[in-house]
Amino acid sequence: MSKHAVIACRNLSRSFTDAGRTVEVLKGVSLDIQSGETAAILGASGSGKSTLLHLMGGLDQPTEGEVWVDGQGMHALKDAERGRLRNQAIGFVYQFHHLLPEFTALENAAMPLLIRRVPTTEAREAAAEVLEQVGLGHRLEHKPGELSGGERQRAAVARALVTRPQCVLADEPTGNLDSRTGGQVADLMLTLNERFNTALVMVTHDRELAARMNTIHELEDGILKV
């Protein structure tokens, strides 16, 4: 494992049992994500992209292999410890924003810090600052239902970045947006990657978007092409 790797995957395999039949989704995948790097995980639907991202973020466990985050083996941690490491080191952005509808943009963005038990005033100040940086400084008190699709995704990006994570894992973050809005969100994420020096791993099937990343890791039928 590279000493500068934020996330290191070693020989990852993941299989599921469906109706008594074993389905191999990932087969022996190894890769490193370096500090500040932008990386695309590219592949067709069903190639294993989202499964790999979930393993990298500790949301799922591999059938075989290991994931190391910030030098700590996810496999060696209990569920609560894994959750703490995830909260400290990783931010998530999904295709669907997953904002809590009853809370404002400010409250949604502050949530990861509140989970960390940061004092409410401090958490809200940090959330307001990052919402300002994603262009939502005028929308702090608006709930998701009052925001456009692009604004909701910007709020989700702010929530991912509010903890100043070492790595943001983004699963088709522009896939639910029109091309213009999606391009704006992609521009924003790359700008903030530089500003925050946060590694960015983006799952996509869009080759044009993938080409904007430092590195491209292409999956085909669960195997990482080299």
N, C-alpha and C positions, 0 to 999 in steps of 0.2 A: 504494500500500500504506500502510495506517495505520501511523504510527510506533510504536504500541503493540501491533500485531498480533504474536502469538506465531507463528501460522501464517497465511499468506496464499496463497490459491489463485487463479490467474489463467487464465481461459479454458481450463479443463482438459477434455480429451477423451481417452477411452480406448476403443480398439476391439481386438477379437480376431478372428483368422481361425479359423473352424471349418468343416472339410470344404470348404475353398475358398470359403467365404462369409464376408464381413466382418460382424461383429456390433458395433454401436456401443453401448457400455455407459454411457458418460458423454458428454455433449454440451455443451461450452462452459460449464462450471461455474466460477463465481467467488465466493469468500467469504473473509472475515477472521475469525479467532478472536482475541479480545482477551485480555490478561492477566487471569487470575482469572475469566473468563467460563465459564458453563455453557451448552452448546449441544447440542441434539438434532438428529440427522440422521434424519429420519422418512421412511418409505416402505414400500411393499409388498415382498415377496420378489422379487428380480430387478430392483429399481429402480435399482441401482448404489450402494447405501449402503456396503457393505463395500469395493467397489472404490475409492470416494472416500476412505474411511478409510485404505486401504493407500497411496494416493497421498500423502495428507497426512503419513503417517509415513515416507515414503521406502522403503516395502517394495516398491513397484512404481513404474514411471516412466510418465508420461502419453504418449499418442501425440502430443498437442499441448498447449501451455500450460506453465505453470510453477508450482512450489510453493516458497515461501520459508518457512524455519523460523529463527526468531530472527535475521531479517534476512539469512540466507544462502540463496542459490538452490540448491536440491537438484540442479537440472539441471547446475550448474557444478562439482559435486563428483565426485571419483572414488569408487568403491565403498567403499574404506576410510574416506575422509573422511566419506561419508554415514553410515556405520555409527557413527563417533565422534559425529557430531552427533546422531544418533538416540539414542545412549546417554546423551548429556549433557542433551538438551532434552525428550525424549519418554518417557512410560511407556505400556505397552500392557496392556489387560485384554481377554481374549477370552471368548466364550460358554463354551468349554471351557477350564478353568484353565491347561492346558499346564504344570503343575508337573512337575518331574523326579521320577519315582516312587522312585528310589533315594536321594534326599536328603531331609533333614528340612525342616520348614517354615522353620526358621532358615537353613539352607543355601540353600534356594530363594530366600528373600527377599534374601539377601546376594549372589546371583549377579551382578546388574548391576554392583555395586560391585567385585566380584572381577574381572569382565571389564574394568573400568576400571583394574585393578591397584591398587586401594586395599588397604592392608595387611589381612591376614585378621582380626586382632583388631578393628581399626576397623570393618571391614565387618560383622562379626558383632554388634558393639555397636549399630551403626546399624539393622541388621535387627531385632534384639531390641526396640529402641525403637519402631519402626513396627509391629511385630507386636503389641506391647502396646497401641498406639493402635487397632488394628483388633479388639481383644478376644481375641487369641490368645497373650497372655503366658504362659499355662499350657500351651501346646501346642507350644512351640519345638522340642522334640526328637521330635515325632511326624512320621511320614512321611505323604504324601498318602493312602495306603491306610488310614490310621488316623484320618482326618479325615472329617467329614460334608461333603456337597456345599457347604453354605453356608460351612463353615470353609475348604474348599479355595479358594473364590472370595475369601474374605477374605485368605488368604495370597497369592493372585494380586494383589489390590489392594495389599497391603503391598510386594510385589516391584516393582510399577509405581511406587510412591511413594518407594522407598528412596533414590533418587538425587535427590530433591527436583526433579523435572522441571518445566519450564515448562507442559507440557500433558500430560494423560492422554487417550489415545484408547481408548475402550471399545466393543467390538463385541458388541452384545447381551449385556452382562455378566450380566443376570438371566434370559436366555432358557432356560437349562437348569435353572432352580430352580423350586420351587413358589412360588405367589404370596406366601405369607407370608415365606419366606426371601428371595425376590427383592426384596420390599419393604425388608427389613432391609439387604440389600446396597446397594440404591439409596440408602437413608437414610445409610448409612455413607459412600458415595462423595461425597454432597453435603456432609456434615459435614466430611469431610477436605478437600474443595475449598476450603471457607472457611478451615479451620485452616492449610492449607499455601499458600493463595493460588495454587493451581495451576489453570490452565484445564482444563476437562473437556469433551470431545466424546464424546457417547454415540450410537451407532447403535442404533436401536430401531424396531420397528413398533408399539409400545405408546403410544398417544396420551396415556394418563393419565400415564405416566412422562415423556413428552416435555414435557407441560404444566408440569412442575416445573422445567424449565430456563429460563435467561434468554432464550434465543432458540431458535427452531425453524426448521430448514432442511429443506424437504420436497422429496424427489426423486420424480419421476414419469417413468418411461421414460428415465432418464438426464439429465433436464432439471431444473434447480433452479427450483421455483415461487417466484414473487415476488408 
